[in-house]
Amino acid sequence: MPPESSEQPLGHLAAEHVRTPRYTWTQGRSWESSGATRFPDDQAAFETDLAELIRDWVLPGHAPPAGTLDADDTVVTLGSCFARELRDYLAQAGLGAGNFWIPSGLNNTFAILDFVSWCVTGRETSRGYRYDRDDEGKIDEWTPAVERERYVEGVREAGAFVFTLGLAEVWQDRETGAVFWRGVPKDVYRADRHEFRLTGVDENEANIVEIVELVRSVNATAPIVLTLSPVPLRATFRDISCLTADSVSKSVLRVALDQAMGRNLPGVWYWPSFEIVRWVGAHVPWRAFGEDEGKPRDVSRRVVATIIDAFVDAFFTPEAVARLRERRAA
């Protein structure tokens, strides 16, 4: 039954609030607001140049007003696909964390936190189980190839950091509570001891914040860029389809990232590579996945290249951008 007068509550909003200049209800359907940021309302917006589309419709609010990194600044990248792609791009330009080796495949926040904690403090978090395989396939606990001082020096002197999250699903040791850096190795798996679980928003947010705090304890000013991998899960051990499990896993991490960003931590940015692939990719007239070799989990190379170029444009000075591209072309 409609309210008897316009002064009656409208749900939890008083009708008089709805009539304020910032929020004006028109024709019972759309909001007109001086502070609103709109979704593109014309499909033609998605059929323009991809770099222009990213700049105009995706990046606002997620990049600094001007790039500050010099062409010789080292960028430490850690985590899933975007970190790896950026690392390869910078390596071709003669940059990257060349003074120490970073383990690959650290896709969950527990693993990234455990590694960063060891780099900065020399201590494990007791929340991660680190391991590698030797040449014969044997599982061994991960040990660094160089002294820890080299790692903390690399963190201290880095010009920027990129941490890419990939998985909210993890394998955990029931006895110690430690989460495996990667999936639990078949060689050590015990059904009575190791469990598979979906981690929650709050614990991932806490890990993200602690990663930032650890970096800031030795490097107070370098930009810290947080990203979410758009690459889907390869498989899940939940009793639902992998496609829907992937949606939940990414959603957990995306909300955790948003809540961490809501803390307004100085010098911390969210880079929307996930949205560029998943949201923009759903509207463009070509395939965002599987375009190159027909593999449905592989992000198309044109998208990857454009995202990397946009990142370089956003975080490096114009002079540095020109130098980086000259080096890559040489």
KEKE-3310 file (N, C-alpha, C; in steps of 0.2 Angstrom, whole numbers, plus 5000, padded with zeros to 4 digits):
npx = (5004:5003:5012:5003:5007:5020:5029:5031:5041:5052:5055:5070:5073:5069:5057:5059:5073:5076:5072:5083:5095:5106:5102:5090:5075:5068:5055:5052:5061:5075:5091:5096:5111:5123:5134:5136:5143:5142:5138:5143:5131:5129:5132:5141:5152:5160:5165:5175:5193:5202:5212:5208:5195:5198:5205:5195:5183:5186:5198:5196:5198:5207:5220:5235:5236:5247:5260:5274:5285:5302:5311:5321:5317:5315:5303:5294:5286:5273:5264:5249:5244:5244:5255:5265:5265:5268:5280:5288:5287:5293:5306:5310:5313:5324:5321:5314:5314:5328:5338:5335:5327:5310:5298:5287:5269:5262:5248:5238:5233:5238:5250:5257:5258:5266:5278:5282:5283:5294:5304:5305:5306:5312:5305:5293:5275:5268:5257:5258:5263:5277:5284:5294:5298:5312:5324:5321:5308:5304:5297:5301:5304:5303:5318:5327:5337:5347:5355:5344:5346:5348:5335:5327:5334:5331:5317:5317:5323:5315:5305:5292:5278:5269:5256:5247:5232:5225:5218:5205:5202:5209:5221:5223:5233:5226:5232:5242:5237:5242:5242:5244:5257:5254:5243:5240:5253:5253:5261:5262:5250:5237:5221:5216:5222:5224:5214:5202:5197:5186:5192:5188:5181:5185:5197:5206:5206:5213:5225:5230:5231:5241:5251:5254:5257:5269:5278:5278:5285:5298:5299:5293:5287:5285:5274:5261:5253:5238:5231:5218:5218:5211:5210:5202:5197:5206:5201:5190:5187:5175:5158:5151:5149:5164:5164:5154:5160:5172:5167:5163:5175:5183:5175:5175:5189:5189:5180:5187:5198:5192:5188:5200:5205:5196:5201:5210:5224:5240:5247:5243:5236:5222:5222:5213:5213:5206:5193:5194:5196:5185:5173:5173:5178:5166:5158:5165:5167:5175:5184:5189:5195:5204:5207:5218:5224:5214:5211:5201:5204:5214:5219:5217:5230:5230:5223:5230:5242:5237:5233:5245:5252:5243:5245:5259:5258:5251:5258:5271:5282:5280:5292:5299:5291:5293:5306:5306:5298:5307:5318:5312:5309:5321)
npy = (4994:5011:5025:5037:5051:5061:5062:5051:5036:5029:5014:5012:5025:5041:5050:5064:5064:5058:5068:5077:5088:5080:5067:5063:5057:5051:5049:5037:5028:5030:5037:5053:5061:5072:5067:5054:5040:5033:5018:5013:5018:5014:5003:5005:5011:5001:4997:5004:5010:4999:5004:5017:5015:5008:5018:5029:5023:5013:5015:5027:5034:5024:5026:5035:5053:5057:5049:5043:5035:5031:5026:5018:5013:4999:4987:4977:4962:4950:4936:4931:4930:4943:4950:4941:4944:4957:4957:4950:4960:4971:4965:4963:4976:4979:4980:4976:4964:4960:4957:4947:4931:4927:4917:4907:4906:4909:4912:4914:4924:4921:4914:4924:4933:4926:4924:4938:4942:4934:4940:4953:4952:4941:4931:4917:4917:4907:4904:4899:4886:4882:4876:4868:4859:4847:4843:4830:4828:4828:4833:4847:4859:4876:4885:4900:4905:4915:4925:4932:4945:4951:4950:4958:4970:4972:4974:4986:4995:4995:5003:5001:4990:4976:4966:4952:4944:4928:4916:4911:4899:4886:4874:4867:4864:4854:4852:4861:4873:4880:4886:4880:4885:4883:4871:4857:4845:4829:4820:4822:4822:4819:4813:4813:4824:4835:4848:4855:4872:4886:4902:4916:4933:4943:4937:4937:4951:4955:4949:4955:4969:4967:4963:4975:4983:4977:4979:4993:4995:4995:5001:5016:5024:5019:5016:5004:4992:4983:4969:4959:4943:4939:4926:4911:4898:4883:4871:4864:4859:4859:4855:4860:4867:4871:4884:4891:4891:4897:4910:4913:4912:4923:4933:4934:4938:4950:4958:4958:4965:4977:4981:4983:4993:5003:5007:5017:5017:5025:5028:5016:5007:5000:4990:4988:4976:4964:4968:4974:4963:4953:4961:4972:4963:4955:4963:4967:4966:4955:4940:4940:4929:4915:4918:4917:4903:4895:4891:4891:4897:4906:4922:4934:4939:4952:4959:4958:4964:4977:4980:4980:4991:5001:5001:5005:5017:5024:5023:5027:5040:5052:5053:5041:5031:5033:5029:5016:5010:5011:5004:4991:4989:4989)
npz = (5000:4996:5003:5013:5012:5005:5015:5022:5027:5015:5013:5021:5019:5021:5012:5010:5010:4998:4989:4989:4982:4978:4975:4965:4960:4945:4934:4940:4938:4935:4942:4944:4947:4953:4958:4954:4945:4930:4922:4905:4893:4880:4868:4859:4866:4870:4858:4854:4853:4863:4873:4875:4880:4892:4899:4900:4905:4915:4923:4931:4947:4951:4949:4951:4950:4942:4934:4944:4944:4939:4924:4928:4940:4951:4951:4961:4959:4963:4965:4955:4938:4932:4939:4935:4921:4920:4926:4916:4906:4911:4913:4900:4897:4905:4918:4935:4949:4950:4959:4968:4969:4966:4972:4962:4958:4970:4975:4984:4998:5010:5007:5000:5011:5020:5013:5011:5025:5029:5020:5025:5039:5043:5049:5049:5046:5052:5046:5034:5023:5016:5001:4989:4974:4970:4958:4956:4958:4972:4987:4996:5009:5006:5003:5003:4989:4991:5004:5017:5019:5006:5001:5010:5007:4994:4995:5002:4994:4983:4969:4967:4971:4966:4969:4966:4968:4967:4972:4983:4988:4997:5003:5019:5034:5046:5059:5061:5056:5046:5030:5013:5002:4989:4980:4990:4990:4982:4986:5000:5005:5017:5021:5034:5039:5031:5024:5013:5009:5008:5010:5020:5018:5028:5034:5023:5020:5031:5030:5018:5023:5032:5024:5017:5028:5032:5021:5022:5033:5030:5019:5015:5005:4992:4979:4981:4973:4971:4964:4956:4950:4934:4929:4927:4940:4939:4944:4956:4973:4979:4981:4970:4953:4944:4937:4945:4957:4955:4953:4966:4973:4967:4970:4984:4986:4979:4987:4999:4994:4991:5004:5010:5003:5007:5018:5016:5015:5014:4998:4992:4979:4969:4956:4941:4933:4933:4931:4919:4911:4914:4915:4905:4895:4893:4885:4873:4855:4852:4858:4875:4881:4877:4863:4856:4857:4858:4871:4885:4897:4896:4895:4882:4871:4866:4876:4887:4884:4882:4895:4902:4896:4899:4913:4914:4908:4918:4930:4928:4924:4910:4903:4907:4902:4888:4887:4892:4882:4871:4875:4875:4862:4856)
capx = (5000:5008:5012:4998:5010:5027:5034:5031:5047:5052:5060:5074:5075:5064:5055:5062:5080:5076:5071:5088:5098:5111:5098:5083:5071:5065:5051:5051:5066:5082:5093:5100:5115:5129:5140:5135:5147:5138:5140:5141:5124:5128:5136:5147:5157:5164:5168:5181:5199:5202:5216:5203:5189:5200:5206:5189:5178:5188:5203:5195:5198:5211:5227:5237:5235:5252:5265:5280:5291:5307:5313:5326:5315:5313:5296:5294:5280:5272:5257:5247:5246:5246:5261:5270:5265:5271:5287:5291:5287:5299:5312:5312:5315:5329:5319:5311:5317:5333:5343:5333:5322:5303:5294:5281:5263:5260:5241:5233:5235:5242:5257:5260:5260:5271:5284:5284:5285:5301:5308:5305:5307:5316:5301:5287:5269:5265:5250:5259:5267:5281:5288:5296:5300:5318:5324:5318:5301:5304:5294:5305:5302:5307:5323:5330:5344:5352:5354:5338:5347:5347:5328:5325:5337:5326:5310:5318:5325:5310:5302:5285:5276:5263:5253:5241:5229:5221:5213:5202:5201:5216:5222:5226:5234:5222:5235:5246:5233:5246:5239:5249:5258:5250:5239:5243:5256:5250:5266:5262:5242:5233:5215:5214:5225:5223:5207:5201:5192:5185:5193:5183:5183:5189:5204:5210:5207:5218:5232:5231:5233:5247:5256:5255:5261:5276:5281:5279:5290:5305:5299:5288:5284:5284:5267:5259:5247:5235:5227:5215:5219:5205:5211:5197:5200:5207:5197:5188:5185:5169:5153:5147:5153:5170:5162:5151:5165:5176:5163:5163:5182:5185:5171:5178:5195:5187:5177:5193:5202:5189:5188:5207:5206:5192:5205:5214:5231:5244:5251:5241:5231:5219:5223:5207:5214:5201:5187:5195:5195:5179:5167:5174:5178:5160:5155:5168:5165:5180:5185:5194:5198:5204:5207:5225:5225:5207:5211:5196:5206:5219:5217:5219:5236:5229:5220:5236:5247:5234:5232:5251:5253:5239:5248:5265:5256:5248:5262:5278:5282:5280:5299:5301:5287:5296:5312:5304:5296:5313:5321:5308:5309:5328)
capy = (5000:5017:5030:5042:5057:5060:5063:5044:5033:5025:5009:5015:5031:5046:5053:5070:5063:5056:5074:5082:5089:5075:5061:5065:5052:5054:5045:5031:5023:5032:5042:5059:5063:5075:5063:5047:5038:5029:5012:5015:5016:5013:4997:5008:5013:4995:4995:5009:5008:4996:5008:5022:5012:5007:5025:5033:5019:5008:5018:5033:5032:5018:5027:5042:5059:5057:5044:5045:5030:5032:5020:5013:5010:4992:4985:4970:4959:4944:4933:4927:4931:4950:4951:4938:4947:4964:4956:4949:4966:4975:4962:4965:4983:4979:4981:4970:4962:4955:4955:4941:4926:4927:4910:4908:4902:4911:4915:4916:4930:4918:4913:4931:4936:4922:4926:4945:4942:4932:4944:4959:4951:4934:4926:4915:4919:4901:4903:4897:4880:4884:4870:4867:4852:4847:4840:4823:4829:4827:4839:4850:4865:4881:4889:4905:4904:4920:4927:4936:4952:4953:4951:4964:4976:4973:4977:4993:4999:4995:5009:5000:4983:4974:4960:4950:4938:4923:4911:4911:4892:4884:4868:4869:4858:4855:4852:4867:4879:4883:4886:4878:4890:4881:4866:4852:4840:4823:4816:4822:4823:4815:4815:4815:4830:4841:4850:4860:4876:4893:4907:4922:4940:4946:4934:4939:4958:4956:4947:4961:4974:4965:4963:4982:4986:4974:4983:5000:4995:4996:5006:5020:5028:5016:5013:4997:4991:4977:4967:4952:4939:4937:4919:4907:4892:4877:4866:4866:4853:4860:4851:4864:4868:4875:4890:4895:4891:4903:4917:4915:4913:4929:4938:4935:4942:4957:4962:4959:4971:4984:4983:4985:5000:5007:5010:5023:5016:5029:5025:5009:5007:4994:4990:4984:4971:4959:4971:4975:4956:4950:4965:4974:4958:4953:4967:4969:4962:4949:4936:4941:4923:4910:4921:4915:4896:4892:4889:4896:4900:4910:4929:4935:4943:4959:4962:4958:4969:4984:4982:4982:4997:5006:5002:5009:5024:5027:5024:5029:5047:5051:5052:5034:5027:5033:5025:5009:5007:5011:4998:4985:4989:4988)
capz = (5000:4995:5009:5012:5010:5003:5021:5025:5025:5009:5015:5026:5017:5021:5006:5010:5008:4991:4985:4990:4975:4976:4973:4962:4957:4939:4931:4944:4936:4935:4946:4941:4953:4952:4961:4951:4940:4926:4917:4898:4891:4873:4866:4855:4870:4870:4851:4852:4855:4870:4878:4877:4884:4899:4902:4901:4909:4920:4927:4936:4954:4952:4947:4953:4946:4937:4936:4947:4943:4934:4920:4932:4947:4952:4953:4964:4957:4967:4964:4950:4931:4931:4942:4930:4914:4921:4928:4910:4902:4914:4912:4893:4897:4909:4925:4938:4955:4947:4964:4971:4966:4969:4970:4957:4960:4977:4972:4990:5003:5016:5004:4999:5017:5023:5010:5013:5031:5029:5017:5029:5047:5044:5052:5046:5049:5055:5043:5027:5022:5010:4998:4982:4971:4968:4951:4955:4960:4979:4990:5001:5011:5002:5006:4998:4986:4993:5010:5018:5019:5000:5000:5013:5004:4988:4997:5005:4988:4977:4967:4968:4972:4963:4972:4962:4971:4963:4975:4990:4990:4999:5007:5025:5038:5052:5065:5062:5054:5040:5023:5009:4997:4983:4982:4994:4986:4982:4990:5007:5007:5021:5022:5041:5042:5026:5022:5007:5012:5005:5015:5020:5016:5033:5035:5017:5021:5037:5027:5013:5027:5035:5019:5016:5034:5032:5016:5024:5039:5028:5013:5017:5000:4986:4977:4982:4969:4973:4959:4956:4943:4930:4926:4931:4943:4935:4946:4963:4977:4982:4977:4965:4947:4944:4935:4950:4963:4953:4954:4973:4975:4965:4974:4991:4986:4977:4992:5003:4992:4992:5011:5012:5000:5010:5024:5013:5016:5009:4993:4990:4974:4966:4948:4939:4928:4934:4928:4912:4907:4915:4914:4898:4890:4891:4880:4867:4850:4851:4864:4880:4883:4872:4856:4853:4856:4860:4878:4888:4903:4894:4893:4875:4872:4865:4882:4892:4882:4883:4902:4904:4893:4903:4919:4913:4907:4924:4936:4926:4921:4902:4900:4908:4897:4882:4888:4893:4876:4867:4877:4873:4855:4854)
cpx = (5004:5007:5006:5001:5017:5032:5034:5038:5046:5057:5063:5076:5069:5063:5059:5070:5081:5076:5077:5092:5103:5108:5091:5080:5067:5061:5050:5056:5073:5084:5097:5104:5121:5135:5140:5140:5144:5141:5138:5134:5123:5134:5142:5153:5162:5167:5173:5187:5200:5206:5211:5198:5192:5202:5200:5184:5180:5193:5201:5194:5203:5218:5229:5236:5240:5257:5271:5286:5296:5309:5318:5324:5313:5306:5296:5287:5279:5265:5255:5248:5248:5253:5267:5271:5269:5279:5291:5292:5293:5306:5315:5315:5321:5328:5317:5316:5323:5338:5341:5327:5316:5300:5288:5275:5260:5253:5237:5236:5239:5249:5260:5263:5266:5278:5286:5286:5292:5305:5310:5308:5312:5311:5295:5281:5266:5258:5251:5264:5271:5284:5289:5298:5308:5318:5321:5311:5299:5301:5299:5303:5306:5312:5326:5336:5349:5350:5348:5340:5347:5339:5325:5328:5333:5320:5311:5320:5320:5307:5294:5284:5269:5261:5247:5238:5225:5216:5211:5201:5208:5216:5226:5228:5230:5226:5239:5242:5236:5242:5245:5250:5254:5246:5243:5247:5254:5254:5265:5254:5240:5226:5212:5217:5224:5216:5207:5196:5192:5187:5188:5186:5187:5196:5209:5211:5213:5225:5234:5234:5240:5253:5259:5259:5268:5280:5283:5284:5297:5305:5292:5284:5282:5277:5266:5253:5245:5230:5223:5215:5212:5205:5206:5201:5201:5202:5195:5186:5179:5164:5148:5152:5159:5168:5159:5156:5170:5173:5164:5170:5184:5181:5173:5184:5194:5184:5183:5197:5199:5189:5195:5208:5202:5196:5210:5221:5235:5248:5249:5235:5228:5219:5217:5208:5209:5194:5188:5194:5188:5173:5168:5174:5171:5156:5158:5167:5171:5181:5190:5198:5198:5205:5213:5226:5219:5207:5207:5198:5212:5217:5220:5225:5235:5227:5226:5240:5244:5234:5239:5253:5249:5243:5255:5263:5254:5253:5270:5277:5282:5287:5301:5297:5290:5302:5311:5302:5302:5317:5318:5309:5316:5330)
cpy = (5006:5021:5035:5049:5056:5061:5056:5041:5029:5020:5012:5022:5036:5049:5060:5070:5062:5063:5079:5082:5083:5069:5063:5059:5054:5048:5038:5026:5024:5037:5047:5061:5066:5071:5056:5046:5032:5023:5015:5013:5015:5008:5000:5010:5007:4993:5000:5006:5005:5001:5014:5020:5011:5014:5029:5029:5015:5011:5023:5030:5026:5019:5034:5047:5059:5052:5047:5041:5032:5026:5016:5011:5003:4991:4978:4967:4952:4942:4930:4931:4938:4952:4947:4942:4954:4963:4954:4955:4970:4972:4963:4972:4984:4981:4975:4969:4957:4953:4950:4937:4926:4920:4912:4904:4904:4915:4917:4921:4927:4916:4919:4934:4932:4924:4933:4945:4940:4937:4950:4958:4945:4929:4924:4917:4913:4900:4900:4891:4881:4877:4872:4860:4852:4844:4833:4823:4828:4834:4841:4857:4870:4884:4894:4903:4909:4922:4932:4943:4955:4954:4957:4971:4977:4976:4985:4997:4999:5001:5008:4992:4982:4967:4958:4943:4934:4919:4912:4904:4890:4877:4870:4863:4859:4855:4858:4874:4882:4881:4884:4884:4889:4875:4861:4846:4833:4818:4816:4823:4817:4817:4816:4821:4836:4842:4856:4865:4883:4898:4913:4929:4943:4944:4937:4947:4959:4954:4953:4967:4973:4965:4971:4985:4983:4978:4990:5000:4996:5000:5010:5024:5025:5014:5006:4996:4984:4975:4960:4949:4938:4930:4915:4901:4887:4871:4868:4859:4854:4856:4855:4865:4872:4883:4894:4896:4897:4910:4918:4916:4921:4935:4939:4939:4949:4961:4963:4965:4977:4986:4986:4992:5005:5010:5016:5023:5021:5025:5018:5010:5000:4995:4986:4980:4966:4962:4972:4968:4954:4955:4969:4969:4954:4957:4969:4964:4956:4946:4938:4935:4919:4912:4918:4908:4892:4889:4894:4899:4906:4917:4931:4940:4950:4963:4963:4964:4976:4985:4984:4989:5003:5007:5006:5016:5028:5028:5026:5036:5046:5050:5044:5030:5027:5029:5018:5006:5007:5005:4991:4984:4988:4981)
cpz = (5000:5001:5008:5010:5008:5009:5024:5023:5019:5010:5021:5025:5018:5014:5005:5008:5001:4986:4986:4983:4973:4973:4971:4958:4951:4936:4934:4942:4936:4940:4942:4947:4950:4954:4958:4946:4936:4923:4910:4896:4884:4871:4862:4859:4871:4863:4849:4854:4862:4875:4880:4881:4891:4902:4904:4906:4915:4925:4932:4943:4956:4950:4949:4948:4940:4939:4939:4947:4938:4930:4924:4939:4946:4954:4955:4962:4960:4966:4958:4943:4930:4933:4937:4924:4915:4923:4921:4906:4905:4913:4905:4893:4902:4916:4929:4944:4953:4953:4968:4968:4970:4967:4966:4961:4967:4975:4978:4994:5008:5013:5003:5006:5020:5020:5011:5020:5032:5026:5022:5036:5048:5047:5048:5049:5053:5052:5036:5027:5016:5007:4991:4980:4969:4961:4950:4957:4967:4982:4996:5003:5008:5006:5001:4995:4988:5000:5011:5017:5011:4998:5004:5010:4997:4989:4999:4999:4982:4976:4968:4969:4969:4966:4969:4966:4966:4966:4982:4992:4991:5002:5013:5029:5045:5059:5066:5061:5048:5034:5018:5004:4991:4985:4986:4989:4987:4987:4998:5010:5011:5023:5029:5043:5037:5024:5017:5010:5008:5010:5014:5019:5022:5034:5029:5018:5026:5034:5022:5017:5030:5030:5018:5022:5034:5027:5019:5030:5037:5021:5013:5011:4994:4985:4978:4978:4970:4967:4960:4950:4940:4928:4930:4935:4938:4937:4953:4966:4980:4978:4973:4959:4948:4942:4941:4956:4961:4954:4962:4975:4973:4969:4981:4991:4984:4982:4997:5001:4992:4999:5013:5009:5003:5017:5022:5015:5011:5004:4990:4985:4972:4959:4945:4933:4928:4930:4921:4908:4908:4913:4907:4893:4889:4886:4874:4862:4848:4858:4869:4882:4877:4864:4853:4851:4857:4867:4882:4894:4902:4892:4886:4876:4871:4871:4887:4890:4883:4890:4904:4902:4897:4910:4919:4912:4914:4930:4934:4923:4913:4900:4901:4904:4891:4882:4888:4886:4871:4869:4875:4866:4852:4853)
residu = (MET:PRO:PRO:GLU:SER:SER:GLU:GLN:PRO:LEU:GLY:HIS:LEU:ALA:ALA:GLU:HIS:VAL:ARG:THR:PRO:ARG:TYR:THR:TRP:THR:GLN:GLY:ARG:SER:TRP:GLU:SER:SER:GLY:ALA:THR:ARG:PHE:PRO:ASP:ASP:GLN:ALA:ALA:PHE:GLU:THR:ASP:LEU:ALA:GLU:LEU:ILE:ARG:ASP:TRP:VAL:LEU:PRO:GLY:HIS:ALA:PRO:PRO:ALA:GLY:THR:LEU:ASP:ALA:ASP:ASP:THR:VAL:VAL:THR:LEU:GLY:SER:CYS:PHE:ALA:ARG:GLU:LEU:ARG:ASP:TYR:LEU:ALA:GLN:ALA:GLY:LEU:GLY:ALA:GLY:ASN:PHE:TRP:ILE:PRO:SER:GLY:LEU:ASN:ASN:THR:PHE:ALA:ILE:LEU:ASP:PHE:VAL:SER:TRP:CYS:VAL:THR:GLY:ARG:GLU:THR:SER:ARG:GLY:TYR:ARG:TYR:ASP:ARG:ASP:ASP:GLU:GLY:LYS:ILE:ASP:GLU:TRP:THR:PRO:ALA:VAL:GLU:ARG:GLU:ARG:TYR:VAL:GLU:GLY:VAL:ARG:GLU:ALA:GLY:ALA:PHE:VAL:PHE:THR:LEU:GLY:LEU:ALA:GLU:VAL:TRP:GLN:ASP:ARG:GLU:THR:GLY:ALA:VAL:PHE:TRP:ARG:GLY:VAL:PRO:LYS:ASP:VAL:TYR:ARG:ALA:ASP:ARG:HIS:GLU:PHE:ARG:LEU:THR:GLY:VAL:ASP:GLU:ASN:GLU:ALA:ASN:ILE:VAL:GLU:ILE:VAL:GLU:LEU:VAL:ARG:SER:VAL:ASN:ALA:THR:ALA:PRO:ILE:VAL:LEU:THR:LEU:SER:PRO:VAL:PRO:LEU:ARG:ALA:THR:PHE:ARG:ASP:ILE:SER:CYS:LEU:THR:ALA:ASP:SER:VAL:SER:LYS:SER:VAL:LEU:ARG:VAL:ALA:LEU:ASP:GLN:ALA:MET:GLY:ARG:ASN:LEU:PRO:GLY:VAL:TRP:TYR:TRP:PRO:SER:PHE:GLU:ILE:VAL:ARG:TRP:VAL:GLY:ALA:HIS:VAL:PRO:TRP:ARG:ALA:PHE:GLY:GLU:ASP:GLU:GLY:LYS:PRO:ARG:ASP:VAL:SER:ARG:ARG:VAL:VAL:ALA:THR:ILE:ILE:ASP:ALA:PHE:VAL:ASP:ALA:PHE:PHE:THR:PRO:GLU:ALA:VAL:ALA:ARG:LEU:ARG:GLU:ARG:ARG:ALA:ALA)
# end
